[in-house]
Amino acid sequence: MVKSRPFRQEAAIVWKLYEAGVVREICYREDMRGVFISADAENASSLLQELNRLPMVRDEVLSLEIIALLPFTGFKALFKS
């Protein structure tokens, strides 16, 4: 079990964001060291504001890459009557 104080602080905040419905999914990356977080927010700016509260992000131990996504609409076009 990881007992490092920064990690525990980080995890506690992520857990609160998960419970609040901001963080939807967390996965370890296979291709490199790190995690993928799927999150919901009004926009990238509001998400960045939430994630900048994380101690290791704030202290520049971790970096973020925010990629805005749109709903997939391909099925609608494919199966349109």
Helices and strands as residue ranges (DSSP letters): H 5-19, E 23-28, E 35-39, H 44-51, H 55-58, H 74-78
